[in-house]
Amino acid sequence: MIVLSWNVNGLGNDHTKNALRHYCRTYCPDWIALYEIKVHFNTINSNFWRGLNLSFYTENARISLRPNIWIFGKPEHIVNSHILHSSDQCILIETSINSHAWYFGFVHARSTHVPRRELWSSICAFADHLLCIMGDFNVVLGAHERSRGARNPARPS
C-alpha cells in the first residue's frame, strides 16, 4: 500500500501539477491526500486526474471555506472504502485490500489550541483501530521555526 500525503500549498500552477504527475508516475500511489489546495476542484481539468490513474474520493467540509483536504484513490480501492469521520481538520477512512482492513487519517490541523483538542478527540474516538495518521499538523516547536507573524507558536499536541 503506497500513500502520498502532500501539502501542495496551491494546486493552480503547472509546477505543482508537474511535480504531482512525477510523484504518481514514480511511486504509483494507491491513495493521495492533498492539503491546502487553494483552488476549486472544477478548475483542474479532469484529464489531469485520469492521467494519474486516480479518482476523486472525498474532500472535507469547512462550511464557508473551500475544502483543504482532497483524497484520491485508485478506483479498485475506492470501491472497498468508506469514510469513518470527516471534519474541517481531518478525514478518517477505512479501506480493504485483499481482505485486509487499512485505516488512514488525513490531517490538516489548525494551529490554535482548542480546535486541536477537537481534532485529537475525533482521532481518539477511533483508537480501537490501528490508524496510520498523516498530514500537516501545523506544529511549531519554537519561535525560530515560524516564517510569518509574531504570535507565539501553539504547543505541540
DSSP file with accessible surface (Angstrom, degrees, kcal/mol):
  #  RESIDUE AA STRUCTURE BP1 BP2  ACC     N-H-->O    O-->H-N    N-H-->O    O-->H-N    TCO  KAPPA ALPHA  PHI   PSI    X-CA   Y-CA   Z-CA
    1    1 A M              0   0   75      0, 0.0     2,-0.5     0, 0.0    96,-0.0   0.000 360.0 360.0 360.0 121.7    0.0    0.0    0.0
    2    2 A I        -     0   0   79     26,-0.2    28,-2.9     2,-0.0    29,-1.6  -0.966 360.0-177.5-115.7 124.8    1.5    3.3   -1.1
    3    3 A V  E     -a   31   0A  36     -2,-0.5     2,-0.5    26,-0.2    29,-0.2  -0.985  11.4-158.0-124.9 129.2    0.0    6.5    0.2
    4    4 A L  E     -a   32   0A  38     27,-2.4    29,-2.8    -2,-0.4     2,-0.5  -0.925  10.0-177.2-106.9 126.0    1.2   10.0   -0.8
    5    5 A S  E     +a   33   0A  40     -2,-0.5     2,-0.4    27,-0.2    29,-0.2  -0.988  14.1 167.0-125.3 118.5    0.3   12.8    1.6
    6    6 A W  E     -a   34   0A  62     27,-2.5    29,-2.1    -2,-0.5     2,-1.1  -0.981  38.7-144.6-145.0 127.0    1.4   16.3    0.5
    7    7 A N  E     -a   35   0A  44     -2,-0.4    29,-0.2    27,-0.2    27,-0.1  -0.789  24.8-178.3 -83.7 101.4    0.7   19.9    1.5
    8    8 A V        -     0   0    9     27,-1.4    -1,-0.2    -2,-1.1    28,-0.2   0.650  22.6-145.9 -80.0 -17.2    0.8   21.3   -2.0
    9    9 A N  S    S-     0   0   96     26,-0.9    28,-0.2    -3,-0.1    27,-0.1   0.915  78.7  -2.1  50.7  46.4    0.2   24.9   -0.9
   10   10 A G        -     0   0    9     26,-2.2    28,-0.2    25,-0.4     3,-0.2   0.312  57.5-158.6 109.7 124.4   -1.8   25.6   -4.0
   11   11 A L  S    S+     0   0    0     26,-2.3    27,-0.1     1,-0.1    26,-0.1   0.230  70.7  94.4-113.2  11.5   -2.5   23.3   -6.9
   12   12 A G        +     0   0   49     25,-0.3     2,-0.3     4,-0.1    -1,-0.1   0.517  69.7  80.1 -84.9  -2.0   -3.3   26.0   -9.5
   13   13 A N  S  > S-     0   0   70     -3,-0.2     4,-1.8     1,-0.1     3,-0.2  -0.765  78.2-127.8-109.9 153.5    0.2   26.2  -11.0
   14   14 A D  H  > S+     0   0  114     -2,-0.3     4,-2.9     1,-0.2     5,-0.2   0.836 104.9  62.3 -64.7 -34.4    1.9   24.0  -13.6
   15   15 A H  H  > S+     0   0  152      1,-0.2     4,-2.1     2,-0.2    -1,-0.2   0.939 107.7  42.6 -59.5 -46.5    5.0   23.4  -11.4
   16   16 A T  H  > S+     0   0   14      2,-0.2     4,-2.6     1,-0.2    -1,-0.2   0.914 114.6  50.4 -68.0 -41.9    3.0   21.8   -8.7
   17   17 A K  H  X S+     0   0   39     -4,-1.8     4,-2.7     1,-0.2    -2,-0.2   0.911 110.8  49.5 -63.1 -39.9    0.9   19.7  -11.1
   18   18 A N  H  X S+     0   0   84     -4,-2.9     4,-2.5     2,-0.2    -1,-0.2   0.898 110.8  50.0 -65.7 -38.6    4.0   18.5  -12.9
   19   19 A A  H  X S+     0   0   22     -4,-2.1     4,-2.7    -5,-0.2    -2,-0.2   0.930 111.5  48.5 -64.7 -42.6    5.6   17.5   -9.5
   20   20 A L  H  X S+     0   0    0     -4,-2.6     4,-2.5     2,-0.2    -2,-0.2   0.929 110.9  50.6 -63.2 -42.9    2.4   15.6   -8.6
   21   21 A R  H  X S+     0   0   66     -4,-2.7     4,-2.3     1,-0.2     5,-0.2   0.927 110.8  49.7 -59.3 -43.6    2.4   13.9  -12.0
   22   22 A H  H  X S+     0   0  110     -4,-2.5     4,-2.4     1,-0.2     5,-0.2   0.930 110.6  49.1 -62.1 -46.8    6.1   12.9  -11.5
   23   23 A Y  H  X S+     0   0   84     -4,-2.7     4,-2.8     1,-0.2     5,-0.4   0.905 112.0  49.2 -60.3 -41.1    5.4   11.5   -8.0
   24   24 A C  H  X S+     0   0    8     -4,-2.5     4,-1.9     1,-0.2    -1,-0.2   0.900 113.2  45.5 -67.9 -39.8    2.5    9.5   -9.3
   25   25 A R  H  < S+     0   0  172     -4,-2.3    -1,-0.2    -5,-0.2    -2,-0.2   0.869 118.2  44.1 -69.4 -35.3    4.5    8.0  -12.2
   26   26 A T  H  < S+     0   0   71     -4,-2.4    -2,-0.2    -5,-0.2    -3,-0.2   0.919 130.1  20.4 -75.4 -44.3    7.4    7.3  -10.0
   27   27 A Y  H  < S-     0   0  138     -4,-2.8    -3,-0.2    -5,-0.2    -2,-0.2   0.575  82.8-145.5-107.6 -12.3    5.6    5.8   -7.0
   28   28 A C     <  -     0   0   71     -4,-1.9   -26,-0.2    -5,-0.4    -4,-0.1   0.927  27.3-153.1  46.0  60.2    2.2    4.7   -8.3
   29   29 A P        -     0   0    6      0, 0.0   -26,-0.2     0, 0.0    -1,-0.1  -0.271  20.7-149.1 -66.9 149.5    0.4    5.5   -5.1
   30   30 A D  S    S+     0   0   25    -28,-2.9    44,-2.0     1,-0.2     2,-0.3   0.779  86.7  19.2 -80.8 -33.3   -2.8    3.7   -4.1
   31   31 A W  E     -aB   3  73A   0    -29,-1.6   -27,-2.4    42,-0.2     2,-0.4  -0.985  65.3-165.4-136.2 148.4   -4.1    6.8   -2.3
   32   32 A I  E     -aB   4  72A   1     40,-2.7    40,-2.9    -2,-0.3     2,-0.5  -0.999   0.5-168.7-134.7 133.5   -3.2   10.5   -2.4
   33   33 A A  E     -aB   5  71A   0    -29,-2.8   -27,-2.5    -2,-0.4     2,-0.4  -0.988   9.3-167.3-117.9 128.0   -4.2   13.2    0.1
   34   34 A L  E     -aB   6  70A   0     36,-2.7    36,-2.4    -2,-0.5     2,-0.3  -0.943   2.8-162.7-116.1 140.4   -3.6   16.8   -0.8
   35   35 A Y  E     +aB   7  69A   1    -29,-2.1   -27,-1.4    -2,-0.4   -26,-0.9  -0.881  64.7  15.7-123.3 153.6   -3.7   19.7    1.6
   36   36 A E        +     0   0   42     32,-1.5   -26,-2.2    -2,-0.3    -1,-0.2   0.939  66.7 165.8  51.5  56.5   -4.0   23.5    1.1
   37   37 A I        -     0   0    0     30,-0.2   -26,-2.3    -3,-0.2   -25,-0.3   0.869  20.0-164.9 -71.4 -40.7   -5.2   23.1   -2.4
   38   38 A K        +     0   0  111     29,-0.3     2,-0.3   -28,-0.2    -1,-0.1   0.615  55.7  82.6  67.0  13.5   -6.4   26.7   -2.7
   39   39 A V  S    S-     0   0   29    -28,-0.0     2,-0.2     5,-0.0    -1,-0.1  -0.955  85.8 -99.0-136.3 162.1   -8.4   26.2   -5.9
   40   40 A H    >   -     0   0   99     -2,-0.3     3,-1.9     1,-0.1     4,-0.3  -0.589  33.6-122.0 -78.1 145.1  -11.9   24.9   -6.7
   41   41 A F  G >  S+     0   0   70      1,-0.3     3,-1.7    -2,-0.2    -1,-0.1   0.883 109.0  58.6 -55.5 -41.7  -11.9   21.2   -7.8
   42   42 A N  G 3  S+     0   0  139      1,-0.3    -1,-0.3     3,-0.0     4,-0.1   0.552  89.9  72.8 -72.8  -3.5  -13.6   22.0  -11.2
   43   43 A T  G <  S+     0   0   84     -3,-1.9     2,-0.5     2,-0.1    -1,-0.3   0.622  85.7  75.8 -83.1 -10.3  -10.7   24.4  -12.2
   44   44 A I  S <  S-     0   0    8     -3,-1.7     5,-0.1    -4,-0.3   -32,-0.0  -0.894  95.2-112.0-104.3 124.8   -8.4   21.4  -12.7
   45   45 A N    >>  -     0   0   99     -2,-0.5     3,-1.6     1,-0.1     4,-0.8  -0.262  16.4-133.1 -56.1 133.9   -9.1   19.5  -15.9
   46   46 A S  H 3> S+     0   0   62      1,-0.3     4,-2.2     2,-0.2     5,-0.2   0.767 104.1  67.7 -62.6 -24.7  -10.5   16.0  -15.3
   47   47 A N  H 3> S+     0   0   94      1,-0.2     4,-2.3     2,-0.2    -1,-0.3   0.812  91.6  62.5 -64.4 -28.1   -8.0   14.6  -17.8
   48   48 A F  H <> S+     0   0   19     -3,-1.6     4,-0.7     2,-0.2    -1,-0.2   0.954 107.4  41.6 -60.4 -48.1   -5.2   15.6  -15.3
   49   49 A W  H ><>S+     0   0   12     -4,-0.8     5,-1.8     1,-0.2     3,-1.0   0.906 113.1  52.9 -68.5 -39.8   -6.6   13.2  -12.7
   50   50 A R  H ><5S+     0   0  147     -4,-2.2     3,-1.7     1,-0.3    -1,-0.2   0.890 103.7  58.2 -61.6 -37.7   -7.3   10.4  -15.3
   51   51 A G  H 3<5S+     0   0   51     -4,-2.3    -1,-0.3     1,-0.3    -2,-0.2   0.731 105.2  50.5 -64.0 -21.3   -3.7   10.7  -16.4
   52   52 A L  T <<5S-     0   0   15     -3,-1.0    -1,-0.3    -4,-0.7    -2,-0.2   0.426 111.9-122.5 -93.0  -1.0   -2.7    9.9  -12.9
   53   53 A N  T < 5S+     0   0  123     -3,-1.7     2,-0.3    -4,-0.3    -3,-0.2   0.874  71.3 126.6  58.6  40.1   -5.0    6.8  -12.8
   54   54 A L      < -     0   0    7     -5,-1.8     2,-0.4    20,-0.1    -1,-0.2  -0.938  47.6-152.6-127.0 150.6   -6.7    8.3   -9.8
   55   55 A S  E     -C   73   0A  48     18,-2.9    18,-2.4    -2,-0.3     2,-0.2  -0.940  31.1-104.2-120.1 146.1  -10.3    9.0   -9.0
   56   56 A F  E     +C   72   0A  75     -2,-0.4    16,-0.2    16,-0.2     3,-0.1  -0.454  39.1 174.1 -65.6 134.2  -11.6   11.6   -6.6
   57   57 A Y  E     -     0   0A  39     14,-3.0     2,-0.3     1,-0.4    15,-0.2   0.798  51.3 -40.0-107.6 -56.4  -12.8   10.0   -3.4
   58   58 A T  E     -C   71   0A  20     13,-1.4    13,-3.0    33,-0.0    -1,-0.4  -0.984  39.5-148.5-163.8 169.8  -13.8   12.8   -0.9
   59   59 A E  E     -C   70   0A  73     -2,-0.3    11,-0.2    11,-0.2     2,-0.2  -0.946  32.0-104.0-141.5 159.6  -13.0   16.2    0.5
   60   60 A N        -     0   0    1      9,-1.5     2,-0.4    -2,-0.3     9,-0.2  -0.519  30.6-123.2 -85.7 155.8  -13.5   17.7    3.9
   61   61 A A        +     0   0   74     -2,-0.2     3,-0.1     6,-0.1     5,-0.1  -0.845  28.0 174.0 -99.4 133.2  -16.3   20.2    4.6
   62   62 A R  B >   -D   65   0B  62      3,-0.5     3,-2.6    -2,-0.4     2,-0.5  -0.190  36.6-130.3-131.5  40.1  -15.4   23.6    6.0
   63   63 A I  T 3  S+     0   0  178      1,-0.3    -1,-0.3     0, 0.0     0, 0.0  -0.227  92.4   7.3  50.3 -95.8  -18.8   25.5    6.0
   64   64 A S  T 3  S+     0   0  111     -2,-0.5    -1,-0.3    -3,-0.1     2,-0.3   0.478 120.8  77.3 -96.4   1.6  -18.0   28.8    4.3
   65   65 A L  B <  S-D   62   0B 103     -3,-2.6    -3,-0.5     1,-0.1     3,-0.1  -0.724  89.0 -96.4-108.1 158.6  -14.4   28.0    3.3
   66   66 A R        -     0   0  113     -2,-0.3    -1,-0.1     1,-0.1    -2,-0.1  -0.393  51.9 -93.6 -65.0 148.2  -13.0   25.9    0.5
   67   67 A P        -     0   0   28      0, 0.0   -29,-0.3     0, 0.0   -30,-0.2  -0.313  33.3-164.7 -58.4 143.3  -12.1   22.3    1.4
   68   68 A N  S    S+     0   0   10      1,-0.2   -32,-1.5    20,-0.2     2,-0.4   0.287  70.2  60.7-116.8   8.9   -8.5   22.0    2.4
   69   69 A I  E     +B   35   0A   0    -34,-0.2    -9,-1.5    -9,-0.2     2,-0.4  -0.979  58.9 179.4-133.8 122.6   -8.2   18.2    2.2
   70   70 A W  E     -BC  34  59A   3    -36,-2.4   -36,-2.7    -2,-0.4     2,-0.4  -0.980   9.9-160.6-117.6 138.2   -8.8   16.3   -1.1
   71   71 A I  E     -BC  33  58A   0    -13,-3.0   -14,-3.0    -2,-0.4   -13,-1.4  -0.974   9.4-179.7-123.5 132.7   -8.4   12.5   -1.2
   72   72 A F  E     +BC  32  56A   0    -40,-2.9   -40,-2.7    -2,-0.4     2,-0.3  -0.907   4.9 175.7-124.2 152.3   -7.9   10.5   -4.4
   73   73 A G  E     -BC  31  55A   0    -18,-2.4   -18,-2.9    -2,-0.3   -42,-0.2  -0.965  40.7 -85.6-148.7 165.4   -7.6    6.7   -4.8
   74   74 A K    >>  -     0   0   47    -44,-2.0     4,-1.9    -2,-0.3     3,-1.9  -0.557  46.8-118.7 -68.4 138.9   -7.2    4.0   -7.4
   75   75 A P  H 3> S+     0   0   63      0, 0.0     4,-1.7     0, 0.0    -1,-0.1   0.853 112.5  58.4 -52.3 -36.5  -10.8    3.1   -8.5
   76   76 A E  H 34 S+     0   0  109      1,-0.2     4,-0.4     2,-0.2    -2,-0.0   0.765 110.3  44.0 -68.7 -20.9  -10.3   -0.5   -7.3
   77   77 A H  H X4 S+     0   0   18     -3,-1.9     3,-0.6     2,-0.2    19,-0.3   0.826 106.3  58.9 -88.3 -35.4   -9.6    0.8   -3.8
   78   78 A I  H >< S+     0   0   35     -4,-1.9     3,-1.7     1,-0.2    -2,-0.2   0.891  97.6  61.6 -61.4 -37.9  -12.4    3.3   -3.6
   79   79 A V  T 3< S+     0   0  117     -4,-1.7    -1,-0.2     1,-0.3    -2,-0.2   0.855 108.2  43.3 -57.4 -34.7  -15.0    0.6   -4.2
   80   80 A N  T <  S+     0   0   90     -3,-0.6    16,-1.3    -4,-0.4     2,-0.3  -0.055 103.4  89.7-102.8  30.6  -13.9   -1.1   -1.0
   81   81 A S  E <   -E   95   0C  17     -3,-1.7     2,-0.3    14,-0.2    14,-0.2  -0.897  46.1-177.3-128.1 155.4  -13.6    2.0    1.2
   82   82 A H  E     -E   94   0C  93     12,-2.4    12,-2.6    -2,-0.3     2,-0.5  -0.992  31.7-108.4-150.0 156.2  -15.8    4.2    3.4
   83   83 A I  E     -E   93   0C  69     -2,-0.3    10,-0.3    10,-0.2     3,-0.1  -0.701  24.2-177.0 -85.3 125.1  -15.4    7.4    5.4
   84   84 A L  E    S-     0   0C  40      8,-2.7     2,-0.3    -2,-0.5     9,-0.2   0.806  72.1  -5.3 -86.8 -35.7  -15.4    6.9    9.2
   85   85 A H  E     -E   92   0C  49      7,-1.7     7,-3.0     2,-0.0     2,-0.4  -0.973  57.8-172.5-160.0 143.0  -15.2   10.6   10.0
   86   86 A S  E     +E   91   0C  52     -2,-0.3     2,-0.3     5,-0.2     5,-0.2  -0.991  18.7 148.8-142.5 133.1  -14.9   13.9    8.2
   87   87 A S        -     0   0   26      3,-2.6   -26,-0.1    -2,-0.4     3,-0.1  -0.832  62.7 -82.6-145.3-174.3  -14.4   17.4    9.7
   88   88 A D  S    S+     0   0   49     -2,-0.3   -20,-0.2     1,-0.2   -28,-0.1   0.687 128.1  35.1 -71.2 -13.5  -12.8   20.7    8.9
   89   89 A Q  S    S+     0   0    2      1,-0.2    19,-2.9    26,-0.1     2,-0.3   0.579 121.8  13.1-115.3 -14.5   -9.4   19.2   10.1
   90   90 A C  E     - F   0 107C   0     17,-0.2    -3,-2.6    -3,-0.1     2,-0.4  -0.998  45.6-150.0-159.4 160.3   -9.3   15.6    9.2
   91   91 A I  E     -EF  86 106C   0     15,-1.9    15,-2.9    -2,-0.3     2,-0.5  -0.996  15.8-163.3-132.4 127.5  -10.8   12.7    7.2
   92   92 A L  E     +EF  85 105C   0     -7,-3.0    -8,-2.7    -2,-0.4    -7,-1.7  -0.957  15.2 179.6-111.9 129.2  -10.6    9.2    8.5
   93   93 A I  E     -EF  83 104C   0     11,-2.7    11,-2.3    -2,-0.5     2,-0.4  -0.913  21.8-148.9-128.2 157.5  -11.2    6.3    6.1
   94   94 A E  E     +EF  82 103C  42    -12,-2.6   -12,-2.4    -2,-0.3     2,-0.3  -0.984  21.3 177.6-120.2 133.6  -11.3    2.5    6.1
   95   95 A T  E     -EF  81 102C   1      7,-2.7     7,-3.2    -2,-0.4     2,-0.5  -0.967  18.2-143.4-134.6 152.2  -10.3    0.6    3.0
   96   96 A S  E     + F   0 101C  43    -16,-1.3     2,-0.4   -19,-0.3     5,-0.2  -0.975  17.9 175.1-121.4 126.4  -10.0   -3.1    2.4
   97   97 A I  E >  S- F   0 100C  31      3,-2.4     3,-1.4    -2,-0.5   -20,-0.0  -0.996  76.3 -10.6-131.5 125.6   -7.3   -4.6    0.2
   98   98 A N  T 3  S-     0   0  155     -2,-0.4    -1,-0.1     1,-0.3     3,-0.1   0.910 128.8 -57.2  51.7  44.9   -7.0   -8.4   -0.2
   99   99 A S  T 3  S+     0   0  124      1,-0.2     2,-0.5    -3,-0.1    -1,-0.3   0.690 113.6 120.4  62.3  19.4   -9.5   -8.8    2.7
  100  100 A H  E <   -F   97   0C 109     -3,-1.4    -3,-2.4     2,-0.0     2,-0.3  -0.966  60.0-133.7-114.8 127.6   -7.2   -6.8    5.0
  101  101 A A  E     -F   96   0C  39     -2,-0.5     2,-0.4    -5,-0.2    -5,-0.2  -0.621  19.8-169.7 -83.6 135.1   -8.6   -3.6    6.6
  102  102 A W  E     -F   95   0C  92     -7,-3.2    -7,-2.7    -2,-0.3     2,-0.5  -0.981   5.4-157.9-121.5 139.0   -6.5   -0.5    6.5
  103  103 A Y  E     -Fg  94 131C  41     27,-0.6    29,-2.1    -2,-0.4     2,-0.4  -0.974  12.4-177.1-122.1 126.5   -7.3    2.7    8.5
  104  104 A F  E     -Fg  93 132C   7    -11,-2.3   -11,-2.7    -2,-0.5     2,-0.5  -0.962  14.7-160.7-126.0 142.3   -6.0    6.1    7.5
  105  105 A G  E     -Fg  92 133C   0     27,-2.7    29,-2.9    -2,-0.4     2,-0.6  -0.988   6.7-163.9-118.9 124.6   -6.3    9.5    9.0
  106  106 A F  E     -Fg  91 134C   0    -15,-2.9   -15,-1.9    -2,-0.5     2,-0.4  -0.957  17.8-168.8-111.0 118.5   -5.5   12.5    6.8
  107  107 A V  E     +Fg  90 135C   0     27,-2.5    29,-2.5    -2,-0.6     2,-0.3  -0.893  32.4 171.7-120.1 134.9   -5.0   15.7    8.8
  108  108 A H  E     - g   0 136C  20    -19,-2.9    29,-0.2    -2,-0.4     2,-0.1  -0.813  36.2-159.6-130.4  90.3   -4.7   19.4    8.1
  109  109 A A        -     0   0    1     27,-2.5     2,-0.2    -2,-0.3     7,-0.1  -0.369  15.1-122.3 -78.5 150.0   -4.7   20.7   11.7
  110  110 A R        -     0   0  110      2,-0.1    -1,-0.1     1,-0.1     9,-0.1  -0.493  19.9-131.6 -79.4 157.6   -5.5   24.1   12.9
  111  111 A S  S    S+     0   0   45     -2,-0.2     2,-0.2    28,-0.0    29,-0.1   0.529  75.9  93.7 -94.6  -3.2   -2.7   25.8   14.8
  112  112 A T  S  > S-     0   0   56      1,-0.1     4,-1.6    42,-0.1    -2,-0.1  -0.619  78.5-121.2 -94.4 154.9   -4.8   27.0   17.8
  113  113 A H  H  > S+     0   0   71     -2,-0.2     4,-1.9     1,-0.2     5,-0.2   0.888 102.3  48.4 -63.7 -50.1   -5.2   25.0   21.0
  114  114 A V  H  > S+     0   0   84      1,-0.2     4,-1.8     2,-0.2     3,-0.2   0.952 112.8  46.9 -64.6 -48.1   -9.0   24.4   21.3
  115  115 A P  H  > S+     0   0   13      0, 0.0     4,-2.2     0, 0.0    -1,-0.2   0.876 109.2  56.7 -61.8 -30.6   -9.5   23.2   17.7
  116  116 A R  H  X S+     0   0    4     -4,-1.6     4,-2.4     1,-0.2    -2,-0.2   0.894 104.0  52.6 -66.2 -37.6   -6.5   20.9   18.1
  117  117 A R  H  X S+     0   0  146     -4,-1.9     4,-2.3    -3,-0.2    -1,-0.2   0.906 108.1  51.2 -61.3 -42.6   -8.2   19.3   21.1
  118  118 A E  H  X S+     0   0  106     -4,-1.8     4,-2.1     2,-0.2    -2,-0.2   0.906 109.0  51.7 -60.6 -41.9  -11.3   18.7   18.9
  119  119 A L  H  X S+     0   0    1     -4,-2.2     4,-2.3     1,-0.2    -2,-0.2   0.953 111.2  45.8 -58.9 -50.9   -9.1   17.1   16.3
  120  120 A W  H  X S+     0   0   77     -4,-2.4     4,-2.9     1,-0.2    -1,-0.2   0.856 109.5  55.2 -66.2 -32.7   -7.5   14.7   18.8
  121  121 A S  H  X S+     0   0   82     -4,-2.3     4,-1.4    -5,-0.2    -1,-0.2   0.921 108.7  48.9 -62.5 -42.8  -10.8   13.9   20.3
  122  122 A S  H  < S+     0   0   28     -4,-2.1     4,-0.3     2,-0.2    -2,-0.2   0.927 114.2  44.8 -61.2 -44.7  -12.0   12.9   16.8
  123  123 A I  H >< S+     0   0    9     -4,-2.3     3,-1.9     1,-0.2    -2,-0.2   0.929 110.1  54.2 -67.5 -43.3   -8.9   10.7   16.2
  124  124 A C  H >< S+     0   0   81     -4,-2.9     3,-2.0     1,-0.3    -1,-0.2   0.778  93.4  71.5 -64.8 -24.3   -9.1    9.1   19.7
  125  125 A A  T 3< S+     0   0   71     -4,-1.4    -1,-0.3     1,-0.3     3,-0.2   0.728 102.8  44.1 -62.9 -19.0  -12.7    8.1   19.1
  126  126 A F  T X  S+     0   0   38     -3,-1.9     3,-2.0    -4,-0.3    -1,-0.3   0.059  75.8 120.6-111.6  24.2  -11.2    5.5   16.6
  127  127 A A  T <   +     0   0   75     -3,-2.0    -1,-0.1     1,-0.3    -2,-0.1   0.703  62.6  70.5 -65.2 -18.1   -8.3    4.4   18.8
  128  128 A D  T 3  S+     0   0  131     -3,-0.2     2,-0.3    -4,-0.2    -1,-0.3   0.651  93.5  69.2 -75.0 -10.9   -9.6    0.8   18.8
  129  129 A H  S <  S-     0   0   52     -3,-2.0     2,-0.9   -27,-0.0    -3,-0.0  -0.786  95.1-113.8 -99.8 149.6   -8.5    0.7   15.1
  130  130 A L        -     0   0  162     -2,-0.3   -27,-0.6     2,-0.0     2,-0.4  -0.749  45.2-166.1 -79.6 110.1   -4.9    0.7   14.1
  131  131 A L  E     -g  103   0C  42     -2,-0.9     2,-0.6    -4,-0.1   -27,-0.2  -0.805  24.5-152.3-103.9 143.2   -4.7    4.1   12.3
  132  132 A C  E     -g  104   0C  62    -29,-2.1   -27,-2.7    -2,-0.4     2,-0.5  -0.967  25.7-167.4-105.9 111.5   -2.0    5.4   10.1
  133  133 A I  E     +g  105   0C  54     -2,-0.6     2,-0.3   -29,-0.2   -27,-0.2  -0.900  15.8 157.0-108.8 129.7   -2.3    9.2   10.6
  134  134 A M  E     +g  106   0C  34    -29,-2.9   -27,-2.5    -2,-0.5     2,-0.3  -0.940  16.9  79.3-143.9 163.3   -0.5   11.6    8.3
  135  135 A G  E    S-g  107   0C  32     -2,-0.3     2,-0.7   -29,-0.2   -27,-0.2  -0.956  80.3 -31.5 142.1-155.0   -0.7   15.2    7.1
  136  136 A D  E     +g  108   0C  34    -29,-2.5   -27,-2.5    -2,-0.3    -2,-0.1  -0.897  44.1 177.7-108.3 106.0    0.1   18.7    8.1
  137  137 A F        -     0   0   52     -2,-0.7    -1,-0.1   -29,-0.2    20,-0.1   0.491  33.2-137.7 -88.7  -3.9   -0.2   19.1   11.8
  138  138 A N        +     0   0   54      1,-0.2     2,-0.5   -27,-0.0    16,-0.2   0.890  42.3 164.3  49.0  46.0    0.9   22.7   11.8
  139  139 A V        -     0   0   57     14,-0.1     2,-0.5    17,-0.0    -1,-0.2  -0.833  21.0-172.3 -98.1 127.7    3.2   22.2   14.8
  140  140 A V        -     0   0   30     -2,-0.5     3,-0.1    14,-0.5     6,-0.0  -0.983   6.1-169.2-118.4 118.0    5.7   24.8   15.5
  141  141 A L        +     0   0  119     -2,-0.5     2,-0.3     1,-0.2    -1,-0.1   0.768  69.3   4.6 -80.8 -26.0    8.1   23.8   18.3
  142  142 A G  S >  S-     0   0   14      1,-0.1     3,-2.0    13,-0.0     4,-0.4  -0.988  74.6-103.9-154.8 162.8    9.7   27.2   18.7
  143  143 A A  G >  S+     0   0   70     -2,-0.3     3,-1.3     1,-0.3    -1,-0.1   0.799 114.3  69.0 -60.4 -26.6    9.6   30.8   17.5
  144  144 A H  G 3  S+     0   0  159      1,-0.2    -1,-0.3     3,-0.0    -4,-0.0   0.711  95.6  55.8 -66.4 -18.0   12.6   30.2   15.4
  145  145 A E  G <  S+     0   0   94     -3,-2.0    -1,-0.2     2,-0.0     2,-0.2   0.588  84.2 101.8 -89.6 -11.9   10.5   27.9   13.1
  146  146 A R    <   -     0   0   73     -3,-1.3     3,-0.1    -4,-0.4    -6,-0.0  -0.514  43.7-178.4 -76.0 139.0    7.8   30.5   12.3
  147  147 A S        +     0   0  107     -2,-0.2     2,-0.4     1,-0.2    -1,-0.1   0.587  67.6  41.3-108.1 -17.1    8.0   32.1    9.0
  148  148 A R  S    S+     0   0  193      3,-0.1    -1,-0.2     1,-0.0     3,-0.2  -0.980 100.0   1.6-133.0 146.1    5.1   34.5    9.3
  149  149 A G        -     0   0   69     -2,-0.4    -3,-0.0     1,-0.2    -1,-0.0   0.174  67.7-103.2  73.4 169.6    3.7   36.7   12.1
  150  150 A A  S    S+     0   0   99      2,-0.1    -1,-0.2    -3,-0.0    -7,-0.0   0.303  72.5 124.7-115.5   6.6    4.9   37.4   15.6
  151  151 A R        -     0   0  147     -3,-0.2    -3,-0.1     1,-0.1     3,-0.1  -0.308  69.4-102.2 -66.5 153.7    2.5   35.2   17.5
  152  152 A N        -     0   0  141      1,-0.1    -1,-0.1    -6,-0.0    -2,-0.1  -0.472  46.0-102.4 -71.3 146.0    3.8   32.6   19.9
  153  153 A P        -     0   0   36      0, 0.0     2,-0.1     0, 0.0    -1,-0.1  -0.291  34.9-103.3 -69.9 153.8    3.6   29.1   18.5
  154  154 A A        -     0   0   27    -16,-0.2   -14,-0.5     1,-0.1   -42,-0.1  -0.451  42.4-104.3 -68.4 148.3    0.9   26.6   19.5
  155  155 A R        -     0   0  176     -2,-0.1    -1,-0.1     1,-0.1   -14,-0.1  -0.496  43.9 -95.9 -71.5 145.8    2.1   24.0   21.9
  156  156 A P              0   0   79      0, 0.0    -1,-0.1     0, 0.0   -17,-0.0  -0.316 360.0 360.0 -59.7 143.3    2.6   20.5   20.4
  157  157 A S              0   0   80    -20,-0.1   -40,-0.0    -3,-0.1   -18,-0.0  -0.568 360.0 360.0 -98.1 360.0   -0.4   18.3   20.8
